[in-house]
Amino acid sequence: MNRRTLAWLLLGVGLGATVLGGVQVFQLATAPAQPWSPLLRDNVVFALSLPFLVGLGIVLGTVQALLTLGHRAERRPGQIRRFAPSTVLLHWTNAVGFLIALGTGGIQYLTGVLDKPPPAPLWVIYRLHYIGASIMVLVATTFVTARLLTADYRLLPPRGSWIRHLRGLVAELPTPLGNAVVWALGLRRGRAAPPVGQFTYYEKTVDFPLWTLLLAAILLTGALKAMRYLYPLPGAVVHVASVIHVATMVLLTLKLLDHLRYMLAPSRWPLLRAMVTTWVAEQHVREHHPAWYAEVAAAQQVGPAPPAPPEGVAPGAAQQQRA
């Protein structure tokens, strides 16, 4: 089964899940009486809306994959496209949901620890938290679906190339930290670092993998916490999920600070602008991403094959006839 056929099958599955989940949420929202307190109502709505969010994410990710299958590098005078417009849209949409969920989650946690009243009614904080979490679930499902269907794993080291990528990471780190990584991992000294591709070695070995693991952990544990009012989950499972959820929230706060530190460095401002405009200056790519620049240049040089000459006509004669 080719990827396009698989994409159309997933599109059908996603549409089915979206419709069924939407009907379920609509029935809950329009029911005359609710067996839950106002504070828990949003929790139940969020738990019941997960099939709708996942189904819609599969639909959006499949559509994105169908539109980008066979896509080639884009280039215009003085600039090279680093991100697809859909990727930029997903990034900033997820950023909005992430900040809402992280901020309201932090308020919930600090309110309990400090034993202080929240700055707003608790139901408002919970509702905003579930809105942010819903955005994150939708974006995560869309992103994963599109990447799997297009087999686009550029943000991860290819299989069998971790040692090469770690050498590249060492070259990008400050010297003391790089030496510590060399010592800890037992890497051979003196080998030249490989040229940088479309994404830096830090992005591929540290930044993106950590974001993936932490976001997956907080979304899965959050889903378990929300479902405890619908399904008889063991108390131990809920307790462990809650502990991991809070610990992951703290780690995500630290990761956000690290991400800001990395992206706001003046040397990476062209890459930050690319996350808004999708384009990065060709000069920056040539100087800081030589492997990627070579790939783009090679792709631009490959054009369509010339038409075959008519039968019985020599290639030179065919060129003279076209002239």
C-alpha positions in Angstrom: 0.0 0.0 0.0 1.5 3.3 -1.0 1.4 6.4 1.1 -1.3 8.2 -0.9 -3.7 5.3 -0.5 -2.9 5.1 3.2 -3.5 8.8 3.5 -7.0 8.5 2.0 -7.8 5.6 4.3 -6.7 7.6 7.3 -8.7 10.5 6.1 -11.8 8.3 6.2 -11.0 7.1 9.7 -10.4 10.6 10.9 -13.6 11.9 9.5 -15.5 9.0 11.2 -13.9 9.7 14.5 -14.5 13.5 14.2 -18.2 13.0 13.4 -18.8 10.4 16.2 -16.8 12.5 18.7 -18.6 15.7 17.7 -22.0 14.0 18.2 -21.0 12.8 21.6 -19.9 16.3 22.7 -23.0 17.9 21.2 -25.3 15.5 23.1 -23.5 16.3 26.3 -23.6 20.0 25.8 -27.3 20.1 25.0 -28.5 17.6 27.7 -31.1 19.1 30.0 -29.3 18.0 33.2 -25.8 17.2 34.1 -24.7 14.7 36.9 -21.5 16.7 37.6 -20.7 19.8 39.5 -19.9 22.9 37.5 -16.2 22.5 38.3 -16.0 19.0 36.9 -18.3 19.6 33.9 -15.4 21.0 31.8 -13.3 18.0 32.8 -15.9 15.6 31.5 -16.4 17.6 28.3 -12.7 17.5 27.7 -12.4 13.8 28.2 -15.4 13.1 25.9 -14.0 15.5 23.3 -10.7 13.6 22.9 -12.0 11.3 20.1 -13.3 14.4 18.3 -9.9 16.2 18.7 -7.9 13.2 17.6 -10.1 12.5 14.7 -9.9 16.1 13.5 -6.2 16.1 13.9 -5.9 13.0 11.7 -8.1 14.7 9.1 -5.9 17.9 9.1 -2.7 15.9 9.2 -3.8 13.7 6.3 -4.8 16.7 4.2 -1.5 18.3 4.9 0.3 15.2 3.9 -1.7 14.9 0.6 -0.8 18.5 -0.2 2.9 18.0 0.5 3.7 14.5 -0.9 6.5 14.9 -3.5 7.2 18.5 -2.3 10.7 19.8 -3.2 12.9 22.5 -1.8 11.7 26.1 -2.6 14.1 28.9 -3.3 13.6 32.5 -4.4 16.2 35.3 -5.0 18.3 35.6 -1.8 16.1 33.3 0.3 15.4 29.6 0.9 12.2 28.3 2.5 13.0 26.5 5.8 9.5 25.7 7.0 6.2 25.1 5.2 3.5 27.6 6.0 1.4 24.8 7.6 4.4 24.0 9.9 4.6 27.6 11.0 0.8 27.7 11.7 1.0 24.6 13.7 4.0 25.8 15.7 2.3 29.1 16.8 -1.1 27.5 17.4 0.6 24.9 19.7 2.6 27.7 21.4 -0.7 29.5 22.3 -2.3 26.3 23.7 1.0 25.4 25.5 1.3 28.8 27.2 -2.4 28.7 28.2 -2.2 25.2 29.6 1.2 25.8 31.3 0.1 29.1 32.9 -3.2 27.8 34.2 -1.6 24.5 35.4 1.0 26.5 37.3 -1.7 28.6 39.0 -3.5 25.4 40.0 -0.3 23.9 41.5 0.8 27.0 43.3 -2.6 27.7 44.7 -2.6 24.3 46.3 1.0 24.5 47.5 0.8 28.0 48.9 -2.8 27.6 50.2 -3.8 30.9 48.6 -7.0 31.8 46.7 -6.6 31.7 42.9 -6.5 35.1 41.0 -9.7 34.1 39.2 -12.6 31.7 39.9 -11.3 28.2 39.8 -13.7 27.1 37.2 -12.4 29.8 34.8 -8.8 28.5 35.4 -9.8 24.9 34.7 -11.8 25.9 31.6 -8.8 27.8 30.2 -6.6 24.8 31.1 -8.7 22.4 29.1 -8.9 24.8 26.1 -5.1 25.0 26.0 -4.9 21.2 26.4 -7.4 20.7 23.6 -5.3 22.9 21.2 -2.2 20.9 22.1 -3.9 17.5 21.5 -5.2 18.7 18.1 -1.9 20.1 17.0 0.1 17.0 18.2 -2.3 14.6 16.3 -2.0 16.8 13.2 1.8 17.0 13.3 2.3 13.3 14.0 -0.1 12.2 11.3 1.5 14.4 8.6 5.0 13.4 9.5 4.2 9.7 9.5 2.4 9.8 6.1 5.1 11.9 4.4 8.0 10.0 6.2 9.4 13.4 7.1 11.8 12.7 9.9 14.3 15.6 9.3 14.0 16.7 12.9 15.5 13.4 14.1 18.9 11.8 13.4 18.5 9.1 10.8 19.0 5.5 11.9 22.7 4.6 12.4 23.9 8.2 12.4 23.7 9.1 16.1 27.4 9.1 16.6 27.9 11.5 13.7 25.1 13.7 15.1 26.7 13.7 18.5 30.0 14.8 17.1 28.1 17.7 15.4 26.4 18.5 18.7 29.8 18.7 20.5 31.0 21.2 17.9 27.9 23.4 18.6 28.2 23.4 22.3 30.5 25.6 24.4 34.0 24.0 24.7 33.7 22.9 28.4 30.3 21.4 27.8 31.3 19.8 24.6 34.4 18.2 26.3 32.1 16.9 29.0 29.8 15.3 26.4 32.9 13.7 24.6 34.1 12.3 28.0 30.6 11.1 29.1 29.8 9.3 25.8 33.3 8.1 25.0 33.5 9.8 21.6 36.8 9.8 19.8 38.6 13.1 19.8 40.1 14.9 16.8 37.4 13.9 14.3 36.0 16.8 12.3 32.4 17.7 12.9 30.1 17.0 10.0 28.6 20.0 8.2 25.3 21.3 9.5 22.1 20.4 7.5 18.7 22.1 7.5 18.4 21.7 11.3 21.3 22.1 13.7 22.6 19.1 15.6 21.4 20.6 18.9 17.8 20.8 17.4 17.9 17.2 16.2 19.6 15.5 19.2 18.4 17.6 22.2 15.7 20.2 21.4 13.2 18.3 19.4 13.5 14.9 21.1 13.1 16.5 24.6 10.0 18.5 23.4 8.5 15.3 22.0 9.0 13.2 25.1 7.8 15.9 27.5 4.8 16.9 25.5 3.8 13.2 25.0 4.1 12.6 28.8 2.0 15.6 29.8 -0.7 14.9 27.2 -1.0 11.2 28.1 -1.0 11.8 31.8 -3.5 14.7 31.4 -5.8 12.4 29.4 -5.7 9.8 32.2 -6.4 12.4 34.8 -9.4 13.7 32.8 -10.8 10.2 32.2 -10.8 9.2 35.9 -14.4 10.6 36.3 -15.7 8.5 33.3 -13.9 5.2 33.9 -13.0 3.4 37.2 -9.3 3.8 37.0 -7.2 2.4 39.9 -6.3 5.0 42.4 -2.6 4.1 42.0 -2.7 4.8 38.3 -4.3 8.2 38.8 -1.8 9.1 41.6 1.2 8.2 39.4 -0.3 10.0 36.4 -0.8 13.1 38.6 2.8 13.0 39.9 4.2 12.6 36.4 2.0 15.4 35.1 3.2 17.9 37.7 6.9 16.8 37.3 6.6 17.1 33.5 5.1 20.6 33.9 8.2 21.7 35.8 10.5 20.2 33.2 8.5 21.8 30.4 9.0 25.2 32.1 12.7 24.6 32.2 12.7 23.4 28.5 10.8 26.6 27.5 13.5 28.7 29.1 16.2 26.7 27.3 14.3 27.0 24.0 14.0 30.8 24.4 17.7 31.0 25.3 18.6 29.1 22.2 16.4 30.8 19.7 16.8 34.4 21.0 20.6 34.3 20.6 21.6 37.0 18.0 23.3 34.4 15.8 20.0 32.6 15.4 17.7 35.5 14.7 17.5 34.6 11.0 16.1 31.2 12.0 13.6 32.9 14.4 12.4 35.1 11.5 12.0 32.0 9.4 9.5 30.7 12.0 7.3 33.7 11.1 8.0 34.2 7.4 9.0 30.6 6.6 12.0 32.0 4.7 15.7 32.3 5.7 18.4 34.3 4.0 20.4 32.3 1.5 23.6 33.9 2.9 22.9 32.6 6.4 22.2 29.1 5.0 25.4 29.1 3.0 27.5 30.2 6.1 25.8 28.2 8.9 24.0 25.3 7.1 26.4 24.2 4.4 25.1 20.6 4.0 21.5 22.0 3.6 22.7 24.6 1.1 24.4 21.9 -1.0 21.2 19.9 -1.0 19.1 22.8 -2.1 21.6 23.8 -4.8 21.7 20.3 -6.1 17.9 20.0 -6.2 17.6 23.3 -8.1 20.1 22.1 -10.7 18.1 19.0 -11.5 15.5 19.9 -14.1 13.0 17.9 -16.2 14.5 15.6 -18.7 14.5 16.9 -22.3 11.9 15.4 -24.6 13.0 12.3 -26.6 13.6 12.9 -30.3 11.2 11.5 -32.8 11.8 7.9 -33.9 14.4 7.7 -36.6 15.7 11.2 -36.0 19.2 11.8 -34.5 19.4 13.9 -31.3 21.4 16.6 -33.0 19.0 16.8 -35.9 16.1 17.0 -33.4 17.8 20.0 -31.7 18.2 21.7 -35.0 14.6 21.1 -35.8 13.5 22.7 -32.5 15.8 25.6 -33.1 
